[in-house]
Amino acid sequence: MPRAALALAVVALVATALATPGPFVALGAAIGAIGFGVIGYTRRDALGVHRLMNAAAIALGAIGLVLGALRIVLALAAVAHLERML
């Protein structure tokens, strides 16, 4: 579980730098990373290293979520600005 959560978090961070479908992929992967991370972190019987990896996945997923959403908002703002110019 922690490896999957970290993998999704890394995918979210990498997807924020990609072209058009990147921010949307980043949002989906970030939500998945946060979800897997929370599920893995709340397991009390898991090893400490696994809980720490899940916490890192939550943090990286949150960063990917914010960056992906920011790219979408900036793109929409740019389109609105261009529309006002015409």
Backbone bond lengths (Angstrom), bond angles and torsions (degrees), N, CA, C in turn:
res aa  C-N    CA-C-N  psi(-1)  N-CA   C-N-CA  omega(-1)  CA-C   N-CA-C  phi
1 M - - - 1.453 - - 1.531 111.80 -
2 P 1.329 120.42 -43.84 1.469 117.85 -178.90 1.525 112.84 -67.12
3 R 1.331 116.77 -31.59 1.469 118.33 178.82 1.523 110.82 -67.95
4 A 1.302 116.89 -39.98 1.466 120.07 178.27 1.524 110.70 -65.14
5 A 1.323 116.48 -40.64 1.459 120.00 179.35 1.526 110.70 -65.14
6 L 1.323 117.12 -43.35 1.461 119.66 178.08 1.518 111.73 -67.38
7 A 1.320 117.23 -37.02 1.466 119.92 177.95 1.526 110.88 -63.40
8 L 1.316 117.05 -42.51 1.462 120.11 177.61 1.528 111.17 -65.62
9 A 1.316 117.34 -36.67 1.463 120.20 178.11 1.521 111.34 -65.58
10 V 1.319 116.97 -40.22 1.468 120.56 178.10 1.522 110.05 -67.60
11 V 1.321 117.56 -40.00 1.466 120.95 176.43 1.522 110.16 -60.60
12 A 1.318 117.16 -40.83 1.466 120.57 179.07 1.523 111.22 -63.68
13 L 1.312 117.49 -41.83 1.457 120.02 -179.53 1.520 111.85 -69.33
14 V 1.318 117.15 -38.34 1.463 120.21 179.22 1.526 110.23 -71.10
15 A 1.318 117.13 -37.93 1.463 120.58 -177.52 1.521 112.60 -67.84
16 T 1.322 118.29 -22.50 1.461 119.09 178.10 1.520 111.62 -67.27
17 A 1.317 117.62 -22.75 1.460 120.98 -179.51 1.521 112.45 -92.02
18 L 1.308 118.77 -5.94 1.463 121.77 -177.64 1.518 111.22 -85.05
19 A 1.321 114.92 173.51 1.464 121.48 -176.82 1.525 111.61 -73.15
20 T 1.287 116.93 -150.66 1.460 125.47 -165.55 1.530 116.64 -44.05
21 P 1.316 122.11 -56.93 1.467 116.15 -178.16 1.523 113.19 -77.39
22 G 1.315 118.09 -3.59 1.457 122.07 -176.05 1.517 115.45 -56.34
23 P 1.338 118.86 -51.73 1.472 118.51 -179.25 1.520 113.67 -61.43
24 F 1.321 116.78 -34.49 1.462 119.28 179.73 1.531 111.12 -72.04
25 V 1.315 116.02 -39.04 1.466 120.17 174.18 1.525 109.63 -63.91
26 A 1.328 116.18 -39.12 1.463 120.54 179.24 1.527 110.99 -62.34
27 L 1.322 117.00 -41.67 1.462 119.42 178.78 1.529 111.37 -63.19
28 G 1.317 116.12 -45.17 1.466 119.40 -179.82 1.517 112.77 -64.88
29 A 1.333 115.90 -45.00 1.467 119.64 -179.55 1.527 110.68 -67.13
30 A 1.320 117.09 -36.77 1.464 120.31 179.94 1.528 111.03 -66.67
31 I 1.320 116.70 -41.12 1.467 119.51 177.62 1.528 110.14 -63.90
32 G 1.336 116.16 -40.68 1.458 119.70 176.73 1.520 112.43 -64.24
33 A 1.336 117.06 -41.64 1.460 120.77 179.42 1.523 111.16 -64.18
34 I 1.313 116.06 -42.12 1.467 119.41 178.98 1.525 110.10 -65.57
35 G 1.325 116.88 -42.50 1.465 120.10 179.47 1.518 112.63 -63.28
36 F 1.348 116.74 -49.31 1.459 119.87 177.72 1.522 111.06 -62.47
37 G 1.325 116.78 -38.40 1.459 120.44 -179.83 1.514 112.90 -64.34
38 V 1.313 116.08 -41.81 1.468 120.04 179.47 1.525 110.42 -67.01
39 I 1.325 116.21 -42.54 1.466 119.29 178.89 1.528 110.48 -61.82
40 G 1.337 116.29 -44.62 1.467 119.46 -179.48 1.514 113.16 -71.28
41 Y 1.322 117.00 -33.78 1.463 119.98 -177.90 1.520 111.89 -71.64
42 T 1.311 117.28 -33.14 1.466 119.60 -177.22 1.528 113.07 -78.16
43 R 1.327 117.89 -8.95 1.473 120.10 176.62 1.530 109.22 -73.45
44 R 1.298 116.53 112.63 1.464 121.82 -176.79 1.529 112.42 -74.27
45 D 1.311 117.42 -22.48 1.462 119.80 -177.58 1.531 112.70 -87.09
46 A 1.328 118.06 -2.17 1.470 121.13 -179.40 1.527 110.45 -75.78
47 L 1.315 115.36 157.57 1.462 120.62 177.00 1.527 110.43 -66.85
48 G 1.305 115.06 157.89 1.463 119.85 -179.56 1.518 112.67 -63.55
49 V 1.319 116.57 -36.71 1.469 120.46 179.35 1.525 110.24 -65.09
50 H 1.318 116.71 -40.53 1.463 119.88 179.63 1.520 111.10 -67.49
51 R 1.302 116.93 -38.86 1.470 119.39 177.63 1.521 110.50 -66.10
52 L 1.322 116.95 -37.02 1.459 120.77 177.51 1.528 111.02 -67.18
53 M 1.332 116.92 -39.56 1.463 120.25 176.80 1.530 111.05 -64.49
54 N 1.316 116.84 -37.90 1.464 120.22 177.05 1.526 111.10 -66.96
55 A 1.316 117.27 -38.78 1.458 119.98 176.98 1.527 110.91 -64.91
56 A 1.323 117.17 -38.60 1.466 120.41 176.54 1.524 110.57 -65.49
57 A 1.325 116.91 -38.33 1.463 120.11 177.51 1.522 111.19 -64.29
58 I 1.324 117.31 -37.62 1.463 120.79 176.95 1.529 109.77 -63.19
59 A 1.315 116.46 -45.17 1.464 120.26 -178.61 1.525 111.25 -65.55
60 L 1.324 117.21 -47.17 1.461 120.25 179.72 1.528 111.34 -66.73
61 G 1.310 117.02 -36.85 1.462 120.51 176.26 1.517 112.12 -64.35
62 A 1.322 116.95 -38.45 1.466 120.34 177.50 1.529 110.58 -65.96
63 I 1.324 116.89 -39.51 1.467 120.14 177.08 1.526 109.95 -64.31
64 G 1.326 117.37 -44.03 1.463 121.01 177.81 1.519 111.95 -63.18
65 L 1.321 117.06 -37.10 1.459 121.14 178.44 1.526 111.07 -64.82
66 V 1.315 116.05 -45.48 1.468 120.37 -179.97 1.524 110.74 -65.15
67 L 1.335 117.26 -44.73 1.458 119.90 -178.60 1.529 111.66 -66.88
68 G 1.315 117.62 -40.33 1.462 120.48 177.67 1.519 112.08 -64.76
69 A 1.316 116.85 -43.38 1.461 120.52 178.04 1.522 111.06 -65.77
70 L 1.314 116.75 -37.20 1.466 120.61 178.67 1.519 111.10 -64.24
71 R 1.328 117.24 -40.73 1.470 119.78 178.10 1.518 111.25 -64.18
72 I 1.319 117.60 -38.49 1.463 120.48 179.03 1.522 110.30 -67.40
73 V 1.324 117.32 -43.78 1.459 121.14 -179.70 1.530 110.41 -64.40
74 L 1.320 117.35 -41.81 1.465 119.48 178.90 1.523 111.60 -65.82
75 A 1.313 118.22 -37.62 1.459 120.71 177.08 1.525 111.05 -65.15
76 L 1.322 117.30 -41.61 1.464 120.20 177.22 1.523 111.68 -66.04
77 A 1.324 117.17 -37.17 1.460 120.61 177.34 1.525 110.55 -66.31
78 A 1.312 117.90 -39.03 1.463 121.17 178.49 1.522 111.02 -65.66
79 V 1.318 117.30 -40.63 1.465 120.64 178.18 1.520 109.94 -65.25
80 A 1.311 118.04 -41.93 1.461 121.00 178.06 1.523 111.21 -63.57
81 H 1.314 117.25 -38.17 1.462 121.04 178.54 1.530 110.54 -66.23
82 L 1.323 116.96 -42.70 1.461 120.31 177.97 1.518 111.08 -65.00
83 E 1.313 116.84 -35.76 1.464 120.36 178.11 1.523 110.94 -65.01
84 R 1.316 117.15 -39.91 1.466 120.36 178.05 1.520 112.03 -68.37
85 M 1.341 116.41 -30.62 1.458 119.18 179.50 1.536 111.43 -69.60
86 L 1.306 117.01 -31.88 1.471 120.58 -179.33 1.482 108.56 -85.61
